Amino acid sequence: MAGATAVAPILISDQKVQGISSAKSQPWWYLFFFISGFPALLYQIVWERALFTLYGINIESVTMVVTAFLVGLGIGSLLGGIFSRYERWSLLRIFGIVELLIGLYGIFSLNLFHWAAKFTAGSSPLQTGLIAFTLVALPTVLMGATLPLLVSYTVRLSHNVGTSVGALYAVNTLGSAAACFCAGLFLMRSLGQAKTVALAASLNALVGASVLAWQFFRRKLPSDTVPQNDAAPPPITEPSLISFPTAVVIGGVAGFISLGYEIVWFRLFSFTTGGLAKSFAFLLGAYLAGIAGGSVATNRVCKIITKPQTFIRFLVATVFGANLLGFLVGPILFNSVIHASYLWTLLPIALAAACLGAVFPMLCHISIPPDGSAGARMSYVYLSNIAGSALGSYLTGFVLMDFLPLPYVTVVLTLLGLGLGAVLLLRAQLKRTTFLISAAAAFIGALLVVQSPGFLFHHMYEKMQLKTSYVPAAAYATVVETRSGVITVTPDGMVFGGGIYDGRFSVNLVNDANGIERPFALSYFHPNPREVLMIGLSSGSWAQVVASNPQVERLTIVEINPGYLRLIQHNDTVSSLLRNPKVHIEIDDGRRWLVRNVDRKFDAIVMNTTHHWRSNSSNLLSVEFLQLIRRHLNPGGVHFYNTTGSDEVMATGVRVFPYGMRLVNFMVVSDTPLQLNAGRWLDVLLQYRIDGKPVFDVTQPQQRRRLQEVVLLSATMDRSLPTPFTLESAPHIRARTSQTRIITDDNMGTEWFQQAPESGKKPEVTH
């Protein structure tokens, strides 16, 4: 987020104004203030992840957490603006104290989050939302206060608002970008959440203590020339072409567009990587690195260009270029990944972000006089920029993506950006001919943007998902886009969620194409599963099988993406599921639903969840989650869930539950010994009807043989040679995985270890 991280002062001017001594630039300050930007993004990555674990990862939770970050920064900006009028040395003391307070909060933050989660368990969504909002807003208020403080401090030295804001932005944001890449590459997987936050808090303490110590000792040195006159320089002779109130409004619109693009790019990047946990960190790192680069360029521009007319023309060109490039990021991305690694697409993202990030410091430079109130005025532009960012995040991710395909969301943002450029063009004082040519070029650009999605975004999801396997003939039969994600379906019925295989429309056990034996086996390991909970719906095939089990009386399904309901209602194989009186479907995060429904108990909880390495997958695989599951099982109840072949997932299951077994790539775990009974299973299979049709017609010799094969598969316990339905006992799993790491909410399993998949092809044994 542009302007959303803690920042620190840089001495950047060597000129003298009205006898005021200038401070010499000291290179070590750059490193020092680079470090001050590092912990802010570590907090953001860890706190967002921790809160999503506690309160769910559906779009409402995501929006609430992101909004809390932004609102906190905005309020902090106002407070920083108030304090920015203090004398120069007091600003450093305040900054140092703020850094120490952020570090202090960071030390206790995760414990505080977990305490709040227990306190709000079962509370209303409004109450839990407000508490989570408060937990995030408190420290971000402190972070938001730093920029106005330090702008005021540096403007009194440089007497140039643009160079001050640009330098602060560049150094601090570059530190934040470095934090993103370090988190993605090694910090999160090596340290986990708690130790990463401890590292961030230590850096805050280092910065705060060093600033206070430097400020204290520096003033006592005889060689230090402290200005005795902090009065403002002579007034600027040429009036600004953009009034301050106008700049505040433009700052808000620019923030809206910038965060809107970030939401779009994250959707594209996440789909391309199949929901790789690192994708957010890498994308945000590239975005912030671009912001830093744009700020460096702004710093230079603000020193070179002295005429307001020339400066605003440069600003207009930057706005137009930023939005046209932002529009092209998507086509560049999905046309690049069919030839090269997705990491190369970070370059156009960084370049577009550089242009977008340059707007804020340039806007401050042209509308704010370099006097003692520069920090206070800047705080209002900063607040507007942050408010626009929050609104852009909400409307783009929560509203536009639920009504418009992603290409047209991009069109809306680009047209808004071009409109902003047109407004600025009116203030550029161009000659008539030059103005008409510029306006015509902007209009033609807007027309091209409106007309281009048909060919520029052709087969975008096919390219991002198949990558090097893509061929022009590839085309999805169905694409469902909602604010919760993207679902694609191939012509032969394979379903992909967020770019990763999710199953297929098939309930045929005679000619099994998708391992459908597994949900049919529910009655093999549970004697009477009357009350069943299923977390995750996907294609609906598993839900159709479980709901049709003659022993099941009620099936509750919790699904996070309502797009699957749109998909299911148009497929004859599973559409009756939506009309089945035994079935009740709720749209929510599975973990959050369990926390809120503390009194619900089940005979079986079934989860055909996605790959163990995908972002937030460990929320449904960790020790803490399995302990939550135990509280929702009736005596003798079982938890039946997908391991996607992970030894860590298996080891964690038999660590929490005393009894269990592996069934192909699934775990069956319980607090009581499993009651395996092949005869009971055979009786249930003979009674099975789906949409009124028997699963097996025993009058047909082929189907009778297939029925015998399915039941006999239960006899393969602990065999060394794998079979399609291999079973493995809990003692054998414990012995085999004795040195395997156990998944916790803190270490997040394998999420930060996985590389992006090569293509979107169906895996062999995951679902």
Secondary structure, DSSP 8 states (H G I E B T S, - for coil): -TT-S-----------BTTB------HHHHHHHHHHHHHHHHHHHHHHHHHHHHH--SHHHHHHHHHHHHHHHHHHHHHHHHHTTS-HHHHHHHHHHHHHHHHHHHHHHHHHHHHHHHHTTT--HHHHHHHHHHHHHHHHHHHHHHHHHHHHHHHHHH--HHHHHHHHHHHHHHHHHHHHHHIIIIIHHHHHHHHHHHHHHHHHHHHHHHHHHHHHHHTT-TT----S--------SS--SS-HHHHHHHHHHHHHHHHHHHHHHHHHHHHHTTSBTHHHHHHHHHHHHHHHHHHHHHHHHHHH---HHHHHHHHHHHHHHHHHHHHHHHHHHHHHTTTS-GGGGHHHHHHHHHHHHHHHHHHHHHHS-SSTTHHHHHHHHHHHHHHHHHHHHHIIIIIIHHHS-HHHHHHHHHHHHHHHHHHHHTTS---HHHHHHHHHHHHHHHHHHHH-HHHHTTTHHHHHHHGGG--TT---SEEEEETTEEEEE-TTSEEEETTEEEEES---STT-SS-THHHHTHHHH-S---EEEEE--TTSHHHHHHHH-TT--EEEEEES-THHHHHHTT-TTTGGGGG-TTEEEEES-HHHHHHH-TT--EEEEEE----TTBTTGGGGTSHHHHHHHHTTEEEEEEEEEE-TT-HHHHHHHHHH-SEEEEETTEEEEESS-----HHHHHHHHHH-EETTEES--TTSHHHHHHHHHHHHGGG-BT-SS--TT-EEEHHHHHHHTTTS----TTT-TTTTT----S-----SS--
